[in-house]
Amino acid sequence: MPVARSWVCRKTYVTPRRPFEKSRLHQGLKRIGEYGLRNKREVWRVKFTLAKIRKAARGLLTLDEKDPRRLFEGKALLRRLVRTGVLDEGKMKLDYILGLQIEDFLERRLQTQVFKLGLAKSIHQARVLIRQRHIRSPWLHRPRCCLSDVVLAQHSPC
C-alpha cells in the first residue's frame, strides 16, 4: 500500500531587488563564468542559503553566551558548516559565520571539486561529466549523481 508523503514546496532563491544594477550584474556574470554555473538562479540559491545561515547566526548571537539554545543550536550550525568544509575547524565560533562569502559555498560544489582535482580540463567539462554520469560519488545517497551543485563533505574526495 502506498505511503502518503508530504512535500513542502518553498522558494529556494530570492531575486535581487534591483535586477539591472550594473555592478551586481557584472559580479554575477563573473561568478557564473568562474564556477561554471548554468544561470543566475544558481547564484541566487547559494546567496539565499548563505543569508539563512547568517540570519540564524545573528539570532543566536543576540542570546546570552550561557543560553542553552545558543549553545545547542550554535554547535549544531558550526558542526554542519565544518562538516561541509565551508568553515575551518579553527574558526568554530558564531562570529566567523558572519564573515562567510558566497565563494566559500561555491568552492565546495561537486562541479568545482571535480575541476580542482584535475578530473576535468575545464569547469564546464566537469559539469558535463557529472551530468553524463561519468563521475560517481559513493558518499552521496545515490550511487550515480547528476547534480553538480551538491555540496561535498570536508574529507570526501570525488
Contact map, one row per residue, 1 for C-alpha under 8 A:
11100000000000000000000000000000000000000000000000000000000000000000000000000000000000000000000000000000000000000000000000000000000000000000000000000000000000
11110000000000000000000000000000000000000000000000000000000000000000000000000000000000000000000000000000000000000000000000000000000000000000000000000000000000
11111000000000000000000000000000000000000000000000000000000000000000000000000000000000000000000000000000000000000000000000000000000000000000000000000000000000
01111100000000000000000000000000000000000000000000000000000000000000000000000000000000000000000000000000000000000000000000000000000000000000000000000000000000
00111110000000000000000000000000000000000000000000000000000000000000000000000000000000000000000000000000000000000000000000000000000000000000000000000000000000
00011111000000000000000000000000000000000000000000000000000000000000000000000000000000000000000000000000000000000000000000000000000000000000000000000000000000
00001111100000000000000000000000000000000000000000000000000000000000000000000000000000000000000000000000000000000000000000000000000000000000000000000000000000
00000111110000000000000000000000000000000000000000000000000000000000000000000000000000000000000000000000000000000000000000000000000000000000000000000000000000
00000011111000000000000000000000000000000000000000000000000000000000000000000000000000000000000000000000000000000000000000000000000000000000000000000000000000
00000001111100000000000000000000000000000000000000000000000000000000000000000000000000000000000000000000000000000000000000000000000000000000000000000000000000
00000000111111000000000000000000000000000000000000000000000000000000000000000000000000000000000000000000000000000000000000000000000000000000000000000000000000
00000000011111000000000000000000000000000000100110000000000000000000000000000000000000000000000000000000000000000000000000000000000000000000000000000000000000
00000000001111100000000000000000000000001001111110000000000000000000000000000000000000000000000000000000000000000000000000000000000000000000000000000000000000
00000000001111110000000000000000000000000001100100000000000000000000000000000000000000000000000000000000000000000000000000000000000000000000000000000000000000
00000000000011111010000000000000000000001001000000000000000000000000000000000000000000000000000000000000000000000000000000000000000000000000000000000000000000
00000000000001111110000000000000000000000000000000000000000000000000000000000000000000000000000000000000000000000000000000000000000000000000000000000000000000
00000000000000111110000000000000000000000000000000000000000000000000000000000000000000000000000000000000000000000000000000000000000000000000000000000000000000
00000000000000011111100000000000000000000000000000000000000000000000000000000000000000000000000000000000000000000000000000000000000000000000000000000000000000
00000000000000111111100010000000000000000000000000000000000000000000000000000000000000000000000000000000000000000000000000000000000000000000000000000000000000
00000000000000000111110110000000000000000000000000000000000000000000000000000000000000000000000000000000000000000000000000000000000000000000000000000000000000
00000000000000000111111110000000000000000000000000000000000000000000000000000000000000000000000000000000000000000000000000000000000000000000000000000000000000
00000000000000000001111111000000000000000000000000000000000000000000000000000000000000000000000000000000000000000000000000000000000000000000000000000000000000
00000000000000000000111111100000000000000000000000000000000000000000000000000000000000000000000000000000000000000000000000000000000000000000000000000000000000
00000000000000000001111111110000000000000000000000000000000000000000000000000000000000000000000000000000000000000000000000000000000000000000000000000000000000
00000000000000000011111111111000000000000000000000000000000000000000000000000000000000000000000000000000000000000000000000000000000000000000000000000000000000
00000000000000000000011111111100000000000000000000000000000000000000000000000000000000000000000000000000000000000000000000000000000000000000000000000000000000
00000000000000000000001111111110000000000000000000000000000000000000000000000000000000000000000000000000000000000000000000000000000000000000000000000000000000
00000000000000000000000111111111000000010010000000000000000000000000000000000000000000000000000000000000000000000000000000000000000000000000000000000000000000
00000000000000000000000011111111100000010000000000000000000000000000000000000000000000000000000000000000000000000000000000000000000000000000000000000000000000
00000000000000000000000001111111110000000000000000000000000000000000000000000000000000000000000000000000000000000000000000000000000000000000000000000000000000
00000000000000000000000000111111111110000010000000000000000000000000000000000000000000000000000000000000000000000000000000000000000000000000000000000000000000
00000000000000000000000000011111111111110010000000000000000000000000000000000000000000000000000000000000000000000000000000000000000000000000000000000000000000
00000000000000000000000000001111111110000000000000000000000000000000000000000000000000000000000000000000000000000000000000000000000000000000000000000000000000
00000000000000000000000000000111111100000000000000000000000000000000000000000000000000000000000000000000000000000000000000100000000000000000000000000000000000
00000000000000000000000000000011111110000000000000000000000000000000000000000000000000000000000000000000011000110000000000100000000000000000000000000000000000
00000000000000000000000000000011111111000000000000000000000000000000000000000000000000000000000000000000000000100000000000110010000000000000000000000000000000
00000000000000000000000000000011101111110110000000000000000000000000000000000000000000000000000000000000000000000000000000000000000000000000000000000000000000
00000000000000000000000000000001000111110100000000000000000000000000000000000000000000000000000000000000000000000000000000000000000000000000000000000000000000
00000000000000000000000000000001000011111110000000000000000000000000000000000000000000000000000000000000000000000000000000000000000000000000000000000000000000
00000000000000000000000000011001000011111111000000000000000000000000000000000000000000000000000000000000000000000000000000000000000000000000000000000000000000
00000000000010100000000000000000000000111111100000000000000000000000000000000000000000000000000000000000000000000000000000000000000000000000000000000000000000
00000000000000000000000000000000000011111111110000000000000000000000000000000000000000000000000000000000000000000000000000000000000000000000000000000000000000
00000000000000000000000000010011000010111111111000000000000000000000000000000000000000000000000000000000000000000000000000000000000000000000000000000000000000
00000000000011100000000000000000000000011111111100000000000000000000000000000000000000000000000000000000000000000000000000000000000000000000000000000000000000
00000000000111000000000000000000000000001111111110000000000000000000000000000000000000000000000000000000000000000000000000000000000000000000000000000000000000
00000000000010000000000000000000000000000111111111000000000000000000000000000000000000000000000000000100110000000000000000000000000000000000000000000000000000
00000000000010000000000000000000000000000011111111100000000000000000000000000000000000000000000000000100000000000000000000000000000000000000000000000000000000
00000000000111000000000000000000000000000001111111110000000000000000000000000000000000000000000000000000000000000000000000000000000000000000000000000000000000
00000000000110000000000000000000000000000000111111111000000000000000000000000000000000000000000000000000000000000000000000000000000000000000000000000000000000
00000000000000000000000000000000000000000000011111111100000000000000000000000000000000000000000000011100000000000000000000000000000000000000000000000000000000
00000000000000000000000000000000000000000000001111111110000000000000000000000000000000000000000000000000000000000000000000000000000000000000000000000000000000
00000000000000000000000000000000000000000000000111111111000000000000000000000000000000000000000000000000000000000000000000000000000000000000000000000000000000
00000000000000000000000000000000000000000000000011111111100000000000000000000000000000000000000010000000000000000000000000000000000000000000000000000000000000
00000000000000000000000000000000000000000000000001111111110000000000000000000000000000000000000011000000000000000000000000000000000000000000000000000000000000
00000000000000000000000000000000000000000000000000111111111000000000000000000000000000000000000000000000000000000000000000000000000000000000000000000000000000
00000000000000000000000000000000000000000000000000011111111100000000000000000000000000000000000000000000000000000000000000000000000000000000000000000000000000
00000000000000000000000000000000000000000000000000001111111110000000000001000000000000000000011011000000000000000000000000000000000000000000000000000000000000
00000000000000000000000000000000000000000000000000000111111111000000000000000000000000000000000001000000000000000000000000000000000000000000000000000000000000
00000000000000000000000000000000000000000000000000000011111111100000000000000000000000000000000000000000000000000000000000000000000000000000000000000000000000
00000000000000000000000000000000000000000000000000000001111111100000110011000000000000000000000000000000000000000000000000000000000000000000000000000000000000
00000000000000000000000000000000000000000000000000000000111111111000010000000000000000000000011000000000000000000000000000000000000000000000000000000000000000
00000000000000000000000000000000000000000000000000000000011111110000000000000000000000000000000000000000000000000000000000000000000000000000000000000000000000
00000000000000000000000000000000000000000000000000000000001111111010010000000000000000000000000000000000000000000000000000000000000000000000000000000000000000
00000000000000000000000000000000000000000000000000000000000011111110010000000000000000000000000000000000000000000000000000000000000000000000000000000000000000
00000000000000000000000000000000000000000000000000000000000010111110011000000000000000000000000000000000000000000000000000000000000000000000000000000000000000
00000000000000000000000000000000000000000000000000000000000000011111011000000000000000000000000000000000000000000000000000000000000000000000000000000000000000
00000000000000000000000000000000000000000000000000000000000000111111111000000000000000000000000000000000000000000000000000000000000000000000000000000000000000
00000000000000000000000000000000000000000000000000000000000000000111111100000000000000000000000000000000000000000000000000000000000000000000000000000000000000
00000000000000000000000000000000000000000000000000000000000100000011111111000000000000000000000000000000000000000000000000000000000000000000000000000000000000
00000000000000000000000000000000000000000000000000000000000110111111111111000000000000000000000000000000000000000000000000000000000000000000000000000000000000
00000000000000000000000000000000000000000000000000000000000000001111111111100000000000000000000000000000000000000000000000000000000000000000000000000000000000
00000000000000000000000000000000000000000000000000000000000000000001111111110000000000000000000000000000000000000000000000000000000000000000000000000000000000
00000000000000000000000000000000000000000000000000000000000100000000111111111000000000000000000000000000000000000000000000000000000000000000000000000000000000
00000000000000000000000000000000000000000000000000000000100100000000111111111100000000000000010000000000000000000000000000000000000000000000000000000000000000
00000000000000000000000000000000000000000000000000000000000000000000001111111110000000000000000000000000000000000000000000000000000000000000000000000000000000
00000000000000000000000000000000000000000000000000000000000000000000000111111111000000000000000000000000000000000000000000000000000000000000000000000000000000
00000000000000000000000000000000000000000000000000000000000000000000000011111111100000000000000000000000000000000000000000000000000000000000000000000000000000
00000000000000000000000000000000000000000000000000000000000000000000000001111111110000100001110000000000000000000000000000000000000000000000000000000000000000
00000000000000000000000000000000000000000000000000000000000000000000000000111111111000000000000000000000000000000000000000000000000000000000000000000000000000
00000000000000000000000000000000000000000000000000000000000000000000000000011111111100000000000000000000000000000000000000000000000000000000000000000000000000
00000000000000000000000000000000000000000000000000000000000000000000000000001111111111100000000000000000000000000000000000000000000000000000000000000000000000
00000000000000000000000000000000000000000000000000000000000000000000000000000111111111111001000000000000000000000000000000000000000000000000000000000000010000
00000000000000000000000000000000000000000000000000000000000000000000000000000011111111000000000000000000000000000000000000000000000000000000000000000000110000
00000000000000000000000000000000000000000000000000000000000000000000000000000001111111100000000000000000000100000000000000000000000000000000000000000011110000
00000000000000000000000000000000000000000000000000000000000000000000000000000000111111110000000000000000000100000000000000000000000000000000000000000001111000
00000000000000000000000000000000000000000000000000000000000000000000000000000000111111110000000000000001100100000000000000000000000000000000000000000000000000
00000000000000000000000000000000000000000000000000000000000000000000000000000100110111111011000010000000000000000000000000000000000000000000000000000000000000
00000000000000000000000000000000000000000000000000000000000000000000000000000000010011111111000000000000000000000000000000000000000000000000000000000000000000
00000000000000000000000000000000000000000000000000000000000000000000000000000000010000111111000000000000000000000000000000000000000000000000000000000000000000
00000000000000000000000000000000000000000000000000000000000000000000000000000000000000011111000000000000000000000000000000000000000000000000000000000000000000
00000000000000000000000000000000000000000000000000000000000000000000000000000000000000111111100100000000000000000000000000000000000000000000000000000000000000
00000000000000000000000000000000000000000000000000000000000000000000000000000100010000111111110100000000000000000000000000000000000000000000000000000000000000
00000000000000000000000000000000000000000000000000000000000000000000000000000100000000000011111110000000000000000000000000000000000000000000000000000000000000
00000000000000000000000000000000000000000000000000000000100010000000000001000100000000000001111111000000000000000000000000000000000000000000000000000000000000
00000000000000000000000000000000000000000000000000000000100010000000000000000000000000000000111111100000000000000000000000000000000000000000000000000000000000
00000000000000000000000000000000000000000000000000000000000000000000000000000000000000000011111111110000000000000000000000000000000000000000000000000000000000
00000000000000000000000000000000000000000000000000001100100000000000000000000000000000100000111111110000000000000000000000000000000000000000000000000000000000
00000000000000000000000000000000000000000000000000000100110000000000000000000000000000000000011111110000000000000000000000000000000000000000000000000000000000
00000000000000000000000000000000000000000000000000000000000000000000000000000000000000000000001111111000000000000000000000000000000000000000000000000000000000
00000000000000000000000000000000000000000000000001000000000000000000000000000000000000000000000111111101000000000000000000000000000000000000000000000000000000
00000000000000000000000000000000000000000000000001000000000000000000000000000000000000000000000000111111100000000000000000000000000000000000000000000000000000
00000000000000000000000000000000000000000000011001000000000000000000000000000000000000000000000000011111110000000000000000000000000000000000000000000000000000
00000000000000000000000000000000000000000000000000000000000000000000000000000000000000000000000000001111111000000000000000000000000000000000000000000000000000
00000000000000000000000000000000000000000000000000000000000000000000000000000000000001000000000000011111111100000000000000000000000000000000000000000000000000
00000000000000000000000000000000000000000000010000000000000000000000000000000000000001000000000000001111111110000000000000000000000000000000000000000010000000
00000000000000000000000000000000001000000000010000000000000000000000000000000000000000000000000000000111111110010000000000000000000000000000000000000000000000
00000000000000000000000000000000001000000000000000000000000000000000000000000000000000000000000000000011111110011000000000000000000000000000000000000000000000
00000000000000000000000000000000000000000000000000000000000000000000000000000000000111000000000000000001111111011000000000000000000000000000000000000011100000
00000000000000000000000000000000000000000000000000000000000000000000000000000000000000000000000000000000111111111000000000000000000000000000000000011111000000
00000000000000000000000000000000000000000000000000000000000000000000000000000000000000000000000000000000000111111100000000000000000000000000000000111111000001
00000000000000000000000000000000001100000000000000000000000000000000000000000000000000000000000000000000000011111110000000100110010000000000000000011000000000
00000000000000000000000000000000001000000000000000000000000000000000000000000000000000000000000000000000011111111111000000100100000000000000000000000000000000
00000000000000000000000000000000000000000000000000000000000000000000000000000000000000000000000000000000001111111111100000000000000000000000000000000000000001
00000000000000000000000000000000000000000000000000000000000000000000000000000000000000000000000000000000000001111111111100000100000000000000000000000000000001
00000000000000000000000000000000000000000000000000000000000000000000000000000000000000000000000000000000000000111111111111100100000000000000000000000000000000
00000000000000000000000000000000000000000000000000000000000000000000000000000000000000000000000000000000000000011111111000000000000000000000000000000000000000
00000000000000000000000000000000000000000000000000000000000000000000000000000000000000000000000000000000000000001111111100000000000000000000000000000000000000
00000000000000000000000000000000000000000000000000000000000000000000000000000000000000000000000000000000000000000111111110000000000000000000000000000000000000
00000000000000000000000000000000000000000000000000000000000000000000000000000000000000000000000000000000000000000111111110000100000000000000000000000000000000
00000000000000000000000000000000000000000000000000000000000000000000000000000000000000000000000000000000000000000110111111101100100000000000000000000000000000
00000000000000000000000000000000000000000000000000000000000000000000000000000000000000000000000000000000000000000010011111101100000000000000000000000000000000
00000000000000000000000000000000000000000000000000000000000000000000000000000000000000000000000000000000000000000010000111111100000000000000000000000000000000
00000000000000000000000000000000011100000000000000000000000000000000000000000000000000000000000000000000000000110010000111111110000000000000000000000000000000
00000000000000000000000000000000000100000000000000000000000000000000000000000000000000000000000000000000000000000000000001111111000000000000000000000000000000
00000000000000000000000000000000000000000000000000000000000000000000000000000000000000000000000000000000000000000000000111111111100000000000000000000000000000
00000000000000000000000000000000000000000000000000000000000000000000000000000000000000000000000000000000000000110110001111111111110000000000000000000000000000
00000000000000000000000000000000000100000000000000000000000000000000000000000000000000000000000000000000000000100000000000111111111000000000000000010000000000
00000000000000000000000000000000000000000000000000000000000000000000000000000000000000000000000000000000000000000000000000011111111100000000000000000000000000
00000000000000000000000000000000000000000000000000000000000000000000000000000000000000000000000000000000000000000000000100001111111111100000000000000000000000
00000000000000000000000000000000000000000000000000000000000000000000000000000000000000000000000000000000000000100000000000000111111111110000000011110000000000
00000000000000000000000000000000000000000000000000000000000000000000000000000000000000000000000000000000000000000000000000000011111111000000000011110000000000
00000000000000000000000000000000000000000000000000000000000000000000000000000000000000000000000000000000000000000000000000000001111111100000000001000000000000
00000000000000000000000000000000000000000000000000000000000000000000000000000000000000000000000000000000000000000000000000000000111111110000000111000000000000
00000000000000000000000000000000000000000000000000000000000000000000000000000000000000000000000000000000000000000000000000000000111111110000000000000000000000
00000000000000000000000000000000000000000000000000000000000000000000000000000000000000000000000000000000000000000000000000000000110111111000000110000000000001
00000000000000000000000000000000000000000000000000000000000000000000000000000000000000000000000000000000000000000000000000000000010011111100001110000000000001
00000000000000000000000000000000000000000000000000000000000000000000000000000000000000000000000000000000000000000000000000000000000000111111001110000000000001
00000000000000000000000000000000000000000000000000000000000000000000000000000000000000000000000000000000000000000000000000000000000000011111111100000000000000
00000000000000000000000000000000000000000000000000000000000000000000000000000000000000000000000000000000000000000000000000000000000000001111100000000000000100
00000000000000000000000000000000000000000000000000000000000000000000000000000000000000000000000000000000000000000000000000000000000000001111111010000000000000
00000000000000000000000000000000000000000000000000000000000000000000000000000000000000000000000000000000000000000000000000000000000000000111111000000000000000
00000000000000000000000000000000000000000000000000000000000000000000000000000000000000000000000000000000000000000000000000000000000000000101111110000000000000
00000000000000000000000000000000000000000000000000000000000000000000000000000000000000000000000000000000000000000000000000000000000000011101111110000000000000
00000000000000000000000000000000000000000000000000000000000000000000000000000000000000000000000000000000000000000000000000000000000010111100011111000000000000
00000000000000000000000000000000000000000000000000000000000000000000000000000000000000000000000000000000000000000000000000000000011010111001011111100000000000
00000000000000000000000000000000000000000000000000000000000000000000000000000000000000000000000000000000000000000000000000000000011110000000000111110000000000
00000000000000000000000000000000000000000000000000000000000000000000000000000000000000000000000000000000000001000000000000000000011000000000000011111100000000
00000000000000000000000000000000000000000000000000000000000000000000000000000000000000000000000000000000000011100000000000000010011000000000000001111100000000
00000000000000000000000000000000000000000000000000000000000000000000000000000000000000000000000000000000000011100000000000000000000000000000000000111110000000
00000000000000000000000000000000000000000000000000000000000000000000000000000000000000000000000000000000000011000000000000000000000000000000000000111111000000
00000000000000000000000000000000000000000000000000000000000000000000000000000000000100000000000000000000100111000000000000000000000000000000000000001111100000
00000000000000000000000000000000000000000000000000000000000000000000000000000000000110000000000000000000000111000000000000000000000000000000000000000111110100
00000000000000000000000000000000000000000000000000000000000000000000000000000000001110000000000000000000000100000000000000000000000000000000000000000011111100
00000000000000000000000000000000000000000000000000000000000000000000000000000000011110000000000000000000000000000000000000000000000000000000000000000001111100
00000000000000000000000000000000000000000000000000000000000000000000000000000000000010000000000000000000000000000000000000000000000000000000000000000000111110
00000000000000000000000000000000000000000000000000000000000000000000000000000000000000000000000000000000000000000000000000000000000000000010000000000001111111
00000000000000000000000000000000000000000000000000000000000000000000000000000000000000000000000000000000000000000000000000000000000000000000000000000000001111
00000000000000000000000000000000000000000000000000000000000000000000000000000000000000000000000000000000000001001100000000000000000000111000000000000000000111
